[in-house]
Amino acid sequence: MVSSKQKVGVIGSGSWATAMIKMLGDNASEKEILWWIRKEEDLEYVKTYRHNPTYLSAVELKINPENLFSDTKTVVQQSDVVILNTPSAYLKDALKGIGPNDFEGKTIVSAIKGIIPEDNLIVGEYLMKTYGIPLERIVVIGGPCHAEEVSSEKLSYLTLAAKDSKQADSVSQLLQNRYIKTILSSDVLGVEYGAVLKNIYALAGGICHGLGFGDNFQAVLVSNAIREMETCVLAIDPEEDRDINASAYLGDLLVTAYSQFSRNRTFGNMIGKGYTVQSAQLEMNMVAEGYYASACIQNIIQRYDLDMPICNMVYQILYNRQPAATEVRKLAEKLS
């Protein structure tokens, strides 16, 4: 069970971090919530109005104004559980000034579904390599859980993956509430890599939609994507007994590929319609994790000598600037 007045710190101030604050606030367990907010003006706004002015601004947040900080180190040092909730490309900047000793003895939760671009590591691997955090103290959040639906109290399921089941259960006690159900898993690498890959596949689906391909083609694309995902996670971690049709894998892929809230699908749709990468990023003003992941996953493909035509197609379009229509037509010949 969760101890009395356990301190939970959230690092990040985007839509998913804001939804996480709401989730924690609606949970009945005894706890103190601390929140790192990047921009000082946003922090002051939340202090005054209990709403995030930039993301999910209609959502009222249950947090003590005295527990809002613009200094990451304060939040990390004062927390028993640290939830990392920034886009993967910004995590290193958010943790600037944090050392291994600051994480000592704490449970670290990654709610980030992406790869650290400069290091080509998933977040769990990055934390182990950079801060010496043992895998047994890391919990990964996966599953179909768009921030917009969580903040609207739509029933959602989170998968909490950890090698130490007690750690996963402890985090579960902090998050579950009337609209959040939790599923425990030991497949840390599979859940984290699956979350990275589904963003690439959703981006692929968006590109195809932007080009005018219909639902019939999208269904075939997604069917092939889940097989491609299984091939990849099996190569990375063949020992884990996993069901690729579980919600942490197939479920997360489906919601990201089809939902109106999917940033990756939206980003891909814009690329398919002829936007450049830069213009799509500027117009969205939000991070599509699949963009960075599609480059990073190429190293995995080469390392394990994998056949992953969907990931390769996205990479060719985004980074080698190949015509989207041409690349999708090539892919279409390989799908089954």
C-alpha positions as a printed Julia matrix, in Angstrom:
336×3 Matrix{Float64}:
   0.0     0.0     0.0
   1.05    3.61   -0.51
   2.57    5.18    2.59
   1.02    8.24    4.21
   1.88   11.51    2.48
   4.09    9.98   -0.15
   5.51   12.73   -2.36
   4.97   12.36   -6.1
   6.78   14.7    -8.49
   5.77   15.25  -12.11
   8.39   16.57  -14.56
   6.73   18.15  -17.59
   3.98   20.66  -18.3
   2.46   19.57  -21.62
  -0.91   17.94  -22.21
   0.06   14.47  -20.96
   1.74   15.89  -17.85
  -1.35   18.02  -17.18
  -3.58   14.96  -17.54
  -1.24   13.13  -15.14
  -1.67   15.88  -12.54
  -5.45   15.55  -12.85
  -5.21   11.76  -12.61
  -3.12   11.98   -9.43
  -5.45   14.59   -7.96
  -8.5    12.39   -8.54
  -6.83    9.39   -6.91
  -7.96    8.74   -3.34
  -4.6     7.75   -1.82
  -2.84   10.0     0.68
  -0.12   11.85   -1.2
   1.51   15.2    -1.88
   1.85   16.21   -5.55
   4.79   18.33   -6.75
   4.9    19.71  -10.29
   7.73   21.11  -12.4
   6.47   23.62  -14.95
   8.97   24.84  -17.54
   7.69   28.37  -18.19
   7.53   30.79  -15.29
   4.45   32.56  -16.7
   2.58   29.25  -16.95
   3.57   28.4   -13.39
   2.18   31.69  -12.09
  -1.04   31.17  -14.05
  -1.54   27.69  -12.57
  -0.85   29.09   -9.1
  -3.57   31.69   -9.52
  -6.24   29.86  -11.52
  -5.52   26.11  -11.09
  -5.58   25.65  -14.88
  -2.75   25.15  -17.38
  -3.08   28.12  -19.77
  -1.4    26.32  -22.69
  -2.53   22.68  -22.55
  -5.93   21.22  -21.59
  -6.79   24.66  -20.28
 -10.38   23.73  -19.37
  -9.22   21.15  -16.82
  -9.26   22.17  -13.15
  -6.2    20.89  -11.31
  -6.12   19.78   -7.69
  -2.67   20.85   -6.57
  -1.29   23.01   -3.78
   0.1    26.24   -5.33
   3.09   25.94   -3.0
   4.06   22.69   -4.73
   4.63   24.26   -8.16
   8.28   24.73   -9.16
  10.32   25.92  -12.12
  13.4    24.15  -10.71
  13.6    20.45  -11.61
  16.13   19.64   -8.91
  13.78   20.72   -6.12
  10.99   18.47   -7.39
  13.27   15.47   -7.88
  14.99   15.81   -4.5
  11.74   16.24   -2.56
   9.84   13.4    -4.26
   9.65    9.71   -3.4
   8.23    8.91   -6.84
   9.36   10.9    -9.9
   7.17   10.77  -13.02
   8.98   11.87  -16.18
   6.47   13.35  -18.59
   8.19   15.51  -21.21
   8.62   14.82  -24.92
  11.64   12.53  -25.3
  13.6    15.17  -27.25
  13.34   17.58  -24.29
  14.07   15.21  -21.4
  17.81   15.88  -21.25
  17.19   19.61  -21.05
  14.55   19.15  -18.34
  16.98   17.08  -16.25
  19.91   19.47  -16.69
  21.73   19.8   -13.36
  20.34   16.53  -12.01
  22.91   13.95  -10.91
  22.75   10.25   -9.99
  22.56   11.09   -6.28
  19.36   13.07   -6.82
  17.59    9.9    -8.02
  19.02    7.71   -5.27
  16.39    5.46   -3.66
  13.47    6.88   -5.65
  10.97    5.13   -7.89
  11.31    6.55  -11.4
   8.3     6.38  -13.7
   8.59    7.03  -17.42
   5.39    8.24  -19.07
   7.41    9.14  -22.19
   6.69    7.2   -25.39
   9.79    8.06  -27.35
  13.54    7.69  -27.87
  16.19   10.15  -26.65
  17.37   11.36  -30.1
  21.02   12.21  -29.37
  21.63    8.94  -27.52
  19.35    6.64  -29.52
  18.08    5.09  -26.29
  14.61    4.48  -24.94
  14.03    6.34  -21.69
  14.57    3.35  -19.4
  17.92    2.57  -21.02
  18.92    6.24  -20.88
  18.14    6.43  -17.15
  20.18    3.31  -16.44
  23.16    4.45  -18.51
  23.22    8.12  -17.48
  22.12    7.99  -13.84
  22.87    4.41  -12.85
  19.24    3.8   -11.89
  18.68    0.04  -11.6
  15.97   -1.41  -13.84
  14.18   -2.67  -10.72
  13.36    0.93   -9.72
  11.99    1.96  -13.13
   8.3     1.75  -14.04
   7.13    2.36  -17.62
   3.62    3.6   -18.42
   2.1     2.28  -21.64
  -1.27    1.57  -23.18
  -3.89    3.6   -25.07
  -4.22    6.76  -23.01
  -4.59   10.03  -24.91
  -4.38   13.01  -22.57
  -7.54   14.59  -23.98
  -9.68   11.59  -23.02
  -8.03   11.11  -19.63
  -8.63   14.77  -18.78
 -12.29   14.35  -19.83
 -12.58   11.37  -17.46
 -13.18    8.87  -20.24
 -12.53    5.35  -18.97
  -8.91    4.49  -19.83
  -6.44    1.67  -19.12
  -2.77    2.19  -18.27
  -0.22   -0.61  -18.41
   2.48   -0.29  -15.75
   5.53   -2.32  -16.71
   8.26   -3.06  -14.16
  10.68   -5.85  -13.32
   9.75   -5.38   -9.65
   6.02   -6.07   -9.35
   5.9    -4.23   -6.01
   7.09   -1.04   -7.71
   4.42   -1.38  -10.4
   1.72   -2.02   -7.8
   2.84    0.97   -5.73
   2.56    3.29   -8.75
  -0.77    1.7    -9.63
  -2.11    2.69   -6.2
  -1.2     6.31   -6.97
  -2.88    6.5   -10.37
  -6.01    4.38  -10.47
  -9.32    6.13   -9.9
 -12.91    5.99  -11.12
 -11.86    6.49  -14.76
  -8.34    4.98  -14.73
  -7.79    1.23  -14.6
  -4.3    -0.23  -14.36
  -2.76   -3.39  -15.8
   0.56   -4.69  -14.44
   3.26   -6.16  -16.68
   6.87   -7.33  -16.41
   7.64   -6.56  -20.08
   9.53   -3.3   -19.58
  11.43   -3.33  -22.88
   8.5    -4.61  -24.93
   6.07   -2.02  -23.61
   8.54    0.82  -24.07
   9.66   -0.17  -27.57
   6.06   -0.9   -28.55
   5.11    2.63  -27.49
   7.91    4.03  -29.64
   7.01    1.96  -32.7
   3.28    2.67  -32.63
   4.05    6.38  -33.1
   5.92    5.58  -36.31
   3.07    3.4   -37.55
   0.48    6.07  -36.74
   2.58    8.56  -38.68
   2.63    6.1   -41.6
  -1.15    5.83  -41.42
  -1.45    9.6   -41.42
   0.75    9.89  -44.51
  -1.43    7.37  -46.34
  -4.61    9.18  -45.29
  -3.17   12.49  -46.47
  -2.46   10.89  -49.84
  -6.07    9.79  -50.13
  -5.8     6.1   -49.27
  -8.97    4.73  -47.7
 -10.0     2.65  -44.69
  -9.44   -0.66  -46.49
  -5.78    0.17  -47.04
  -5.41    1.54  -43.5
  -6.69   -1.75  -42.06
  -4.08   -3.72  -44.01
  -1.37   -1.24  -42.99
  -2.19   -1.59  -39.28
  -2.36   -5.4   -39.54
   1.13   -5.41  -41.03
   2.33   -2.86  -38.47
   1.46   -5.05  -35.48
   3.36   -7.96  -37.07
   6.31   -5.67  -37.7
   6.18   -4.5   -34.07
   6.16   -8.09  -32.83
   9.21   -8.91  -34.98
  11.11   -5.96  -33.52
  10.34   -6.44  -29.81
  10.97  -10.18  -30.13
  14.44   -9.49  -31.54
  15.21   -6.99  -28.76
  13.9    -9.1   -25.87
  13.17  -12.71  -26.92
  12.9   -14.02  -23.36
   9.77  -12.12  -22.31
   6.44  -13.91  -22.68
   4.16  -11.27  -24.21
   0.83  -11.14  -26.03
   1.23   -8.63  -28.86
  -2.57   -8.32  -29.02
  -2.71   -6.87  -25.48
  -3.72   -3.25  -24.98
  -0.14   -2.08  -24.31
   0.81   -3.09  -27.86
  -2.12   -3.51  -30.27
  -4.45   -1.27  -28.24
  -1.98    1.6   -28.14
  -1.27    1.18  -31.85
  -4.97    1.29  -32.74
  -5.76    4.43  -30.76
  -2.69    6.25  -32.09
  -3.4     5.19  -35.66
  -7.09    6.13  -35.68
  -7.83    8.72  -32.98
  -8.59   12.36  -33.75
  -6.28   13.23  -30.84
  -3.23   11.48  -32.31
  -0.4    13.94  -32.93
   1.5    11.41  -34.99
  -1.45   10.67  -37.26
  -2.06   14.41  -37.67
   1.61   15.04  -38.45
   1.66   12.23  -41.0
  -1.55   13.46  -42.59
   0.05   16.86  -43.15
   3.12   15.25  -44.72
   0.87   13.23  -47.02
  -0.89   16.43  -48.07
   2.42   17.98  -49.1
   3.63   19.87  -46.01
   7.36   19.91  -45.36
   8.5    18.52  -42.01
   9.32   22.02  -40.78
   6.0    23.54  -41.82
   4.05   20.66  -40.25
   5.97   21.06  -36.98
   5.35   24.8   -36.92
   1.64   24.47  -37.6
   1.1    21.73  -35.0
   3.11   23.45  -32.25
   3.25   20.05  -30.52
   5.76   17.2   -30.66
   5.02   14.13  -32.79
   7.29   11.52  -31.18
   7.21    9.37  -34.32
   9.32   11.92  -36.2
  12.35   11.42  -33.95
  11.66    7.72  -33.43
  11.65    6.96  -37.15
  15.31    8.01  -37.38
  16.41    6.36  -34.14
  14.76    3.02  -34.91
  16.95    2.67  -38.02
  19.86    1.73  -35.76
  17.76   -1.03  -34.21
  16.79   -2.31  -37.66
  20.43   -2.46  -38.73
  21.67   -3.93  -35.45
  19.26   -6.87  -35.58
  19.06   -7.08  -39.39
  15.27   -6.7   -39.36
  12.83   -6.42  -42.24
  10.63   -3.46  -41.26
   9.28   -1.89  -44.47
   6.77    0.44  -42.79
   9.41    2.04  -40.58
  11.75    2.27  -43.55
   9.08    4.01  -45.64
   8.5     6.67  -43.0
  12.24    7.26  -42.67
  12.69    7.66  -46.43
   9.9    10.25  -46.59
  10.85   12.28  -43.51
  14.65   12.19  -43.6
  15.64   11.38  -47.17
  12.85   13.56  -48.57
  11.58   10.91  -50.93
   8.13   11.57  -52.48
   5.45   10.22  -50.15
   3.27    8.87  -52.97
   6.18    6.92  -54.47
   7.24    5.41  -51.15
   3.71    4.36  -50.2
   3.25    2.69  -53.59
   6.48    0.76  -53.02
   5.25   -0.27  -49.56
   1.87   -1.36  -50.94
   3.63   -4.07  -52.96
   5.09   -5.55  -49.76
   1.93   -5.6   -47.61
  -0.17   -8.7   -47.17
